[in-house]
C-alpha cells in the first residue's frame, strides 16, 4: 500500500481512492457470520427454504456486506497517510442496502474520500464512501458513508 503525505491525501478529497480485488461471498462465509452474530434467519443459512423466496437461494447478511469493508480496503492500493500509529472506526453517516448478495457471488469495494479533517493535533478524521459492487449486477449491494479516525 502506498503512503502519501497529509497534503497529498487532502488533495484527494472528492476523488476515488481505490477499488479492491474481487472477493467471493460463499455459503461458508455466510454461515460463519451467522454463527458469530446469532442471526440464523433461513434466508441466510437454509438453501432449501431460501430457494422458495424471491432471492432464489441464500443471501449474505447486510451487515456481512458492510463488514467486508476492512478486508476489501486491504485488497486495494489505496494511499495511506505516512506515519499512522493507529486507526479506529468512528461510525457511519448513512448506510443503504440496495441489493442482496447471493451466496457464491463475487463482490468488490469502491472507495471515495469525502472528507478529511484534523480533530486534534495528530488525530485525523476521514469520511469515505464505500460502495459494494456485485459482479454482473447493475445495482450495488450497498453504499455507506463511513467515518474513521487515524492517529499520527
MDAnalysis code that builds the backbone (N, CA, C; Angstrom):
import MDAnalysis as mda
import numpy as np

u = mda.Universe.empty(456, n_residues=152, atom_resindex=np.repeat(np.arange(152), 3), trajectory=True)
u.add_TopologyAttr("name", ["N", "CA", "C"] * 152)
u.add_TopologyAttr("resid", np.arange(1, 153))
u.add_TopologyAttr("resname", ["UNK", "UNK", "UNK", "UNK", "UNK", "UNK", "UNK", "UNK", "UNK", "UNK", "UNK", "UNK", "UNK", "UNK", "UNK", "UNK", "UNK", "UNK", "UNK", "UNK", "UNK", "UNK", "UNK", "UNK", "UNK", "UNK", "UNK", "UNK", "UNK", "UNK", "UNK", "UNK", "UNK", "UNK", "UNK", "UNK", "UNK", "UNK", "UNK", "UNK", "UNK", "UNK", "UNK", "UNK", "UNK", "UNK", "UNK", "UNK", "UNK", "UNK", "UNK", "UNK", "UNK", "UNK", "UNK", "UNK", "UNK", "UNK", "UNK", "UNK", "UNK", "UNK", "UNK", "UNK", "UNK", "UNK", "UNK", "UNK", "UNK", "UNK", "UNK", "UNK", "UNK", "UNK", "UNK", "UNK", "UNK", "UNK", "UNK", "UNK", "UNK", "UNK", "UNK", "UNK", "UNK", "UNK", "UNK", "UNK", "UNK", "UNK", "UNK", "UNK", "UNK", "UNK", "UNK", "UNK", "UNK", "UNK", "UNK", "UNK", "UNK", "UNK", "UNK", "UNK", "UNK", "UNK", "UNK", "UNK", "UNK", "UNK", "UNK", "UNK", "UNK", "UNK", "UNK", "UNK", "UNK", "UNK", "UNK", "UNK", "UNK", "UNK", "UNK", "UNK", "UNK", "UNK", "UNK", "UNK", "UNK", "UNK", "UNK", "UNK", "UNK", "UNK", "UNK", "UNK", "UNK", "UNK", "UNK", "UNK", "UNK", "UNK", "UNK", "UNK", "UNK", "UNK", "UNK", "UNK", "UNK", "UNK", "UNK", "UNK"])
u.atoms.positions = np.array([
    [0.827, -1.176, 0.000],
    [0.000, 0.000, 0.000],
    [0.875, 1.245, 0.000],
    [0.632, 2.125, -0.929],
    [1.458, 3.336, -0.986],
    [1.126, 4.295, 0.158],
    [2.145, 5.003, 0.627],
    [1.916, 6.026, 1.636],
    [2.057, 7.392, 0.976],
    [1.299, 8.354, 1.513],
    [1.309, 9.718, 0.990],
    [1.364, 10.691, 2.155],
    [1.712, 11.935, 1.847],
    [1.677, 12.972, 2.872],
    [0.224, 13.372, 3.116],
    [-0.023, 14.036, 4.225],
    [-1.373, 14.514, 4.513],
    [-1.837, 15.507, 3.450],
    [-0.927, 16.350, 2.962],
    [-1.302, 17.298, 1.908],
    [-1.731, 16.565, 0.639],
    [-1.031, 15.489, 0.314],
    [-1.421, 14.706, -0.870],
    [-2.777, 14.049, -0.671],
    [-3.021, 13.558, 0.546],
    [-4.311, 12.939, 0.822],
    [-5.430, 13.981, 0.794],
    [-5.187, 15.158, 1.392],
    [-6.184, 16.232, 1.367],
    [-6.561, 16.611, -0.067],
    [-5.599, 16.554, -0.944],
    [-5.854, 16.893, -2.352],
    [-6.760, 15.871, -3.034],
    [-6.944, 14.702, -2.417],
    [-7.783, 13.642, -2.985],
    [-9.235, 13.705, -2.521],
    [-9.576, 14.675, -1.648],
    [-10.967, 14.798, -1.197],
    [-11.857, 14.991, -2.427],
    [-12.945, 14.195, -2.468],
    [-13.872, 14.236, -3.596],
    [-13.500, 13.296, -4.733],
    [-12.396, 12.585, -4.567],
    [-11.910, 11.692, -5.627],
    [-11.911, 10.236, -5.170],
    [-11.978, 9.321, -6.130],
    [-11.836, 7.898, -5.783],
    [-10.460, 7.618, -5.188],
    [-10.438, 6.730, -4.206],
    [-9.184, 6.316, -3.586],
    [-8.707, 4.968, -4.109],
    [-9.645, 4.106, -4.504],
    [-9.241, 2.797, -4.983],
    [-10.400, 1.845, -5.098],
    [-10.122, 0.749, -5.791],
    [-11.081, -0.341, -5.980],
    [-10.378, -1.622, -5.587],
    [-11.067, -2.450, -4.836],
    [-10.463, -3.700, -4.360],
    [-10.470, -4.761, -5.442],
    [-9.777, -5.842, -5.144],
    [-9.899, -7.058, -5.938],
    [-11.272, -7.673, -5.649],
    [-11.643, -8.670, -6.445],
    [-12.901, -9.381, -6.225],
    [-12.757, -10.357, -5.071],
    [-13.840, -10.529, -4.326],
    [-13.902, -11.470, -3.210],
    [-15.193, -12.268, -3.337],
    [-15.101, -13.594, -3.233],
    [-16.283, -14.450, -3.306],
    [-16.935, -14.560, -1.938],
    [-18.235, -14.297, -1.911],
    [-19.030, -14.452, -0.688],
    [-19.726, -15.805, -0.802],
    [-19.147, -16.820, -0.179],
    [-19.702, -18.172, -0.304],
    [-20.532, -18.533, 0.925],
    [-21.169, -19.685, 0.854],
    [-22.052, -20.101, 1.947],
    [-21.291, -20.301, 3.245],
    [-20.054, -20.775, 3.165],
    [-19.266, -20.959, 4.389],
    [-19.045, -19.620, 5.103],
    [-18.770, -18.557, 4.338],
    [-18.598, -17.230, 4.933],
    [-19.901, -16.759, 5.578],
    [-21.003, -16.963, 4.876],
    [-22.312, -16.557, 5.392],
    [-22.637, -17.323, 6.678],
    [-22.377, -18.628, 6.686],
    [-22.647, -19.444, 7.872],
    [-21.800, -19.005, 9.067],
    [-20.525, -18.688, 8.830],
    [-19.660, -18.220, 9.924],
    [-20.163, -16.895, 10.483],
    [-20.623, -16.019, 9.591],
    [-21.161, -14.746, 10.051],
    [-22.433, -14.976, 10.872],
    [-23.278, -15.886, 10.420],
    [-24.494, -16.215, 11.171],
    [-24.141, -16.724, 12.568],
    [-23.124, -17.588, 12.653],
    [-22.699, -18.100, 13.955],
    [-22.143, -16.990, 14.839],
    [-21.371, -16.082, 14.244],
    [-20.758, -15.001, 15.025],
    [-21.795, -14.013, 15.543],
    [-22.863, -13.796, 14.783],
    [-23.849, -12.773, 15.156],
    [-25.125, -13.336, 15.758],
    [-25.328, -14.651, 15.633],
    [-26.562, -15.250, 16.113],
    [-27.744, -15.040, 15.186],
    [-27.492, -14.525, 13.982],
    [-28.557, -14.282, 13.005],
    [-28.625, -15.469, 12.056],
    [-29.470, -16.435, 12.397],
    [-29.613, -17.655, 11.601],
    [-30.918, -17.667, 10.804],
    [-31.396, -16.484, 10.404],
    [-32.610, -16.429, 9.604],
    [-32.426, -17.314, 8.365],
    [-33.480, -18.029, 7.983],
    [-33.374, -19.043, 6.932],
    [-32.898, -18.489, 5.594],
    [-33.157, -17.210, 5.315],
    [-32.712, -16.662, 4.014],
    [-31.192, -16.621, 3.907],
    [-30.522, -16.773, 5.059],
    [-29.063, -16.778, 5.068],
    [-28.478, -18.187, 5.134],
    [-29.145, -19.101, 5.841],
    [-28.486, -20.364, 6.186],
    [-29.208, -21.634, 5.729],
    [-30.392, -21.508, 5.169],
    [-31.135, -22.702, 4.748],
    [-31.389, -22.650, 3.239],
    [-30.491, -23.247, 2.450],
    [-30.619, -23.172, 0.995],
    [-31.955, -23.688, 0.460],
    [-32.511, -24.735, 1.059],
    [-33.779, -25.284, 0.570],
    [-34.935, -24.300, 0.765],
    [-35.058, -23.751, 1.965],
    [-36.121, -22.772, 2.210],
    [-35.883, -21.485, 1.419],
    [-34.626, -21.073, 1.332],
    [-34.301, -19.816, 0.646],
    [-34.606, -19.896, -0.852],
    [-34.561, -21.108, -1.427],
    [-34.904, -21.268, -2.848],
    [-36.340, -20.850, -3.127],
    [-37.199, -20.931, -2.124],
    [-38.613, -20.617, -2.289],
    [-38.916, -19.120, -2.166],
    [-37.911, -18.318, -1.893],
    [-38.094, -16.869, -1.754],
    [-37.788, -16.175, -3.084],
    [-38.116, -14.910, -3.195],
    [-37.756, -14.168, -4.408],
    [-36.245, -14.118, -4.675],
    [-35.424, -14.394, -3.646],
    [-33.976, -14.393, -3.833],
    [-33.493, -15.631, -4.585],
    [-34.264, -16.711, -4.542],
    [-33.894, -17.931, -5.253],
    [-32.785, -18.731, -4.603],
    [-32.357, -18.344, -3.439],
    [-31.284, -19.031, -2.714],
    [-30.853, -18.173, -1.542],
    [-29.841, -18.612, -0.846],
    [-29.386, -17.878, 0.322],
    [-28.693, -16.586, -0.087],
    [-28.773, -15.623, 0.814],
    [-28.127, -14.327, 0.612],
    [-27.300, -13.976, 1.838],
    [-26.295, -13.155, 1.613],
    [-25.464, -12.674, 2.719],
    [-26.257, -11.694, 3.570],
    [-25.936, -11.640, 4.824],
    [-26.493, -10.634, 5.730],
    [-26.038, -9.257, 5.240],
    [-26.904, -8.267, 5.398],
    [-26.491, -6.904, 5.070],
    [-25.277, -6.480, 5.872],
    [-25.271, -6.846, 7.159],
    [-24.135, -6.468, 7.995],
    [-22.860, -7.210, 7.598],
    [-22.980, -8.385, 7.015],
    [-21.802, -9.063, 6.479],
    [-21.230, -8.239, 5.333],
    [-22.096, -7.785, 4.435],
    [-21.639, -6.961, 3.312],
    [-20.932, -5.696, 3.812],
    [-21.493, -5.075, 4.845],
    [-20.870, -3.885, 5.418],
    [-19.529, -4.228, 6.060],
    [-19.488, -5.367, 6.749],
    [-18.271, -5.731, 7.488],
    [-17.124, -6.180, 6.586],
    [-17.373, -6.338, 5.305],
    [-16.286, -6.672, 4.378],
    [-15.384, -5.479, 4.087],
    [-15.799, -4.284, 4.526],
    [-15.037, -3.079, 4.237],
    [-13.551, -3.191, 4.609],
    [-13.192, -3.643, 5.804],
    [-11.759, -3.712, 6.128],
    [-10.972, -4.655, 5.214],
    [-11.489, -5.836, 4.952],
    [-10.740, -6.771, 4.112],
    [-10.649, -6.251, 2.679],
    [-11.709, -5.630, 2.194],
    [-11.659, -5.084, 0.837],
    [-10.725, -3.885, 0.765],
    [-10.678, -3.097, 1.831],
    [-9.724, -1.987, 1.877],
    [-8.296, -2.516, 1.755],
    [-8.017, -3.619, 2.440],
    [-6.671, -4.205, 2.376],
    [-6.353, -4.762, 0.990],
    [-7.385, -5.005, 0.202],
    [-7.199, -5.569, -1.147],
    [-7.133, -4.473, -2.215],
    [-6.832, -3.232, -1.802],
    [-6.692, -2.122, -2.743],
    [-5.275, -1.577, -2.689],
    [-5.009, -0.645, -3.567],
    [-3.755, 0.097, -3.485],
    [-4.040, 1.531, -3.025],
    [-5.074, 1.669, -2.173],
    [-5.434, 2.984, -1.649],
    [-4.254, 3.610, -0.924],
    [-4.032, 4.890, -1.133],
    [-2.947, 5.546, -0.399],
    [-3.282, 5.690, 1.079],
    [-2.280, 5.524, 1.908],
    [-2.415, 5.683, 3.351],
    [-1.481, 6.820, 3.784],
    [-1.920, 7.613, 4.749],
    [-1.017, 8.653, 5.249],
    [0.228, 8.027, 5.880],
    [1.369, 8.611, 5.612],
    [2.619, 8.125, 6.196],
    [2.597, 8.336, 7.703],
    [3.099, 7.374, 8.443],
    [3.276, 7.521, 9.885],
    [2.078, 7.202, 10.748],
    [1.100, 6.490, 10.222],
    [-0.062, 6.141, 11.044],
    [0.371, 5.204, 12.169],
    [-0.020, 5.562, 13.389],
    [0.240, 4.715, 14.545],
    [-0.943, 3.798, 14.842],
    [-2.174, 4.314, 14.556],
    [-3.369, 3.550, 14.878],
    [-4.544, 4.145, 14.113],
    [-5.493, 3.288, 13.767],
    [-6.735, 3.735, 13.156],
    [-7.909, 3.074, 13.859],
    [-9.037, 3.798, 13.957],
    [-10.230, 3.260, 14.606],
    [-11.475, 3.640, 13.814],
    [-12.481, 2.794, 13.893],
    [-13.788, 3.135, 13.332],
    [-14.452, 4.138, 14.251],
    [-15.144, 5.110, 13.656],
    [-15.840, 6.123, 14.435],
    [-17.351, 6.010, 14.251],
    [-17.786, 5.560, 13.076],
    [-19.215, 5.391, 12.849],
    [-19.581, 5.667, 11.411],
    [-20.863, 5.729, 11.172],
    [-21.328, 5.964, 9.820],
    [-22.355, 7.074, 9.770],
    [-22.360, 7.809, 8.662],
    [-23.385, 8.830, 8.450],
    [-24.644, 8.197, 7.887],
    [-24.478, 7.329, 6.921],
    [-25.631, 6.633, 6.365],
    [-25.166, 5.359, 5.677],
    [-26.045, 4.389, 5.694],
    [-25.807, 3.110, 5.042],
    [-27.112, 2.696, 4.390],
    [-27.022, 2.287, 3.142],
    [-28.195, 1.806, 2.427],
    [-27.871, 0.461, 1.790],
    [-28.682, -0.547, 2.085],
    [-28.554, -1.866, 1.487],
    [-29.479, -1.889, 0.267],
    [-28.896, -1.934, -0.911],
    [-29.652, -1.745, -2.151],
    [-29.977, -3.026, -2.901],
    [-29.151, -4.045, -2.767],
    [-29.374, -5.310, -3.480],
    [-28.755, -6.439, -2.674],
    [-29.384, -7.628, -2.700],
    [-28.830, -8.750, -1.941],
    [-27.598, -9.336, -2.622],
    [-26.687, -9.818, -1.794],
    [-25.521, -10.555, -2.297],
    [-25.855, -12.030, -2.176],
    [-26.076, -12.667, -3.283],
    [-26.411, -14.097, -3.284],
    [-25.158, -14.929, -3.003],
    [-25.356, -16.019, -2.304],
    [-24.248, -16.918, -1.996],
    [-23.557, -17.333, -3.294],
    [-22.232, -17.260, -3.282],
    [-21.434, -17.627, -4.444],
    [-21.062, -16.454, -5.339],
    [-21.634, -15.291, -5.084],
    [-21.336, -14.104, -5.902],
    [-20.005, -13.486, -5.488],
    [-19.408, -12.775, -6.443],
    [-18.184, -12.026, -6.151],
    [-18.536, -10.553, -5.990],
    [-17.852, -9.923, -5.046],
    [-18.056, -8.506, -4.767],
    [-16.702, -7.802, -4.747],
    [-16.761, -6.484, -4.927],
    [-15.561, -5.675, -4.727],
    [-15.973, -4.304, -4.226],
    [-15.053, -3.677, -3.499],
    [-15.330, -2.384, -2.907],
    [-14.739, -1.253, -3.716],
    [-15.497, -0.174, -3.790],
    [-15.032, 1.085, -4.377],
    [-15.014, 2.108, -3.252],
    [-13.938, 2.874, -3.158],
    [-13.749, 3.802, -2.052],
    [-13.458, 5.203, -2.578],
    [-14.172, 6.187, -2.029],
    [-14.021, 7.582, -2.424],
    [-13.876, 8.424, -1.167],
    [-12.869, 9.284, -1.122],
    [-12.641, 10.137, 0.036],
    [-13.584, 11.343, -0.020],
    [-14.467, 11.454, 0.971],
    [-15.430, 12.555, 1.011],
    [-14.953, 13.726, 1.858],
    [-14.321, 13.434, 2.989],
    [-13.855, 14.487, 3.907],
    [-12.595, 14.032, 4.612],
    [-11.767, 14.993, 4.974],
    [-10.580, 14.746, 5.791],
    [-10.338, 15.990, 6.629],
    [-10.355, 15.815, 7.944],
    [-10.129, 16.970, 8.818],
    [-9.330, 16.565, 10.047],
    [-8.539, 17.515, 10.527],
    [-7.776, 17.290, 11.751],
    [-8.663, 17.643, 12.940],
    [-8.869, 16.694, 13.841],
    [-9.707, 16.905, 15.019],
    [-8.895, 17.507, 16.171],
    [-7.698, 17.007, 16.353],
    [-6.730, 17.476, 17.348],
    [-5.369, 17.260, 16.718],
    [-4.342, 17.869, 17.264],
    [-3.014, 17.615, 16.693],
    [-2.709, 16.111, 16.643],
    [-2.442, 15.627, 15.460],
    [-2.104, 14.217, 15.270],
    [-3.286, 13.279, 15.157],
    [-4.506, 13.791, 15.294],
    [-5.717, 12.966, 15.195],
    [-6.548, 13.471, 14.022],
    [-6.752, 12.600, 13.034],
    [-7.439, 12.968, 11.803],
    [-8.692, 12.121, 11.633],
    [-9.698, 12.738, 11.063],
    [-10.954, 12.027, 10.793],
    [-11.235, 12.082, 9.298],
    [-11.543, 10.907, 8.763],
    [-11.886, 10.857, 7.341],
    [-13.243, 10.199, 7.152],
    [-13.960, 10.679, 6.158],
    [-15.222, 10.078, 5.760],
    [-15.020, 9.529, 4.361],
    [-15.322, 8.254, 4.205],
    [-15.124, 7.554, 2.937],
    [-16.451, 6.975, 2.482],
    [-16.754, 7.136, 1.219],
    [-17.914, 6.472, 0.633],
    [-17.473, 5.075, 0.202],
    [-18.173, 4.078, 0.697],
    [-17.897, 2.668, 0.407],
    [-19.063, 2.144, -0.414],
    [-18.783, 1.710, -1.628],
    [-19.791, 1.112, -2.496],
    [-19.393, -0.323, -2.746],
    [-20.299, -1.260, -2.488],
    [-20.012, -2.677, -2.691],
    [-20.677, -3.129, -3.982],
    [-19.872, -3.353, -4.989],
    [-20.331, -3.806, -6.303],
    [-20.505, -5.320, -6.298],
    [-21.565, -5.792, -6.942],
    [-21.793, -7.221, -7.133],
    [-21.488, -7.525, -8.597],
    [-20.607, -8.468, -8.816],
    [-20.199, -8.789, -10.186],
    [-21.408, -9.155, -11.047],
    [-21.513, -8.509, -12.203],
    [-22.556, -8.829, -13.165],
    [-23.919, -8.227, -12.860],
    [-24.012, -7.378, -11.834],
    [-25.303, -6.791, -11.480],
    [-25.247, -5.275, -11.603],
    [-26.381, -4.692, -11.931],
    [-26.459, -3.247, -12.138],
    [-26.417, -2.460, -10.834],
    [-27.116, -2.959, -9.821],
    [-27.203, -2.257, -8.544],
    [-26.088, -2.723, -7.607],
    [-25.504, -1.799, -6.852],
    [-24.557, -2.233, -5.824],
    [-25.298, -2.857, -4.651],
    [-24.595, -3.659, -3.887],
    [-25.173, -4.251, -2.680],
    [-25.449, -3.179, -1.640],
    [-24.538, -2.223, -1.530],
    [-24.706, -1.173, -0.537],
    [-23.872, 0.031, -0.889],
    [-24.274, 1.142, -0.306],
    [-23.471, 2.363, -0.313],
    [-23.495, 2.889, 1.120],
    [-22.315, 3.193, 1.639],
    [-22.224, 3.688, 3.017],
    [-21.222, 4.836, 3.078],
    [-21.511, 5.784, 3.955],
    [-20.530, 6.800, 4.309],
    [-19.951, 6.387, 5.647],
    [-18.668, 6.054, 5.655],
    [-18.054, 5.528, 6.863],
    [-16.993, 6.496, 7.369],
    [-17.013, 6.703, 8.686],
    [-16.083, 7.626, 9.324],
    [-15.066, 6.824, 10.122],
    [-13.809, 7.146, 9.919],
    [-12.753, 6.537, 10.724],
    [-11.783, 7.626, 11.156],
    [-11.020, 7.319, 12.155],
    [-10.002, 8.246, 12.635],
    [-8.660, 7.537, 12.641],
    [-7.639, 8.306, 12.362],
    [-6.285, 7.751, 12.457],
    [-5.407, 8.740, 13.215],
    [-4.387, 8.163, 13.827],
    [-3.510, 8.918, 14.708],
    [-2.084, 8.830, 14.185],
    [-1.434, 9.977, 14.119],
    [-0.051, 10.049, 13.627],
    [0.899, 10.311, 14.764],
])
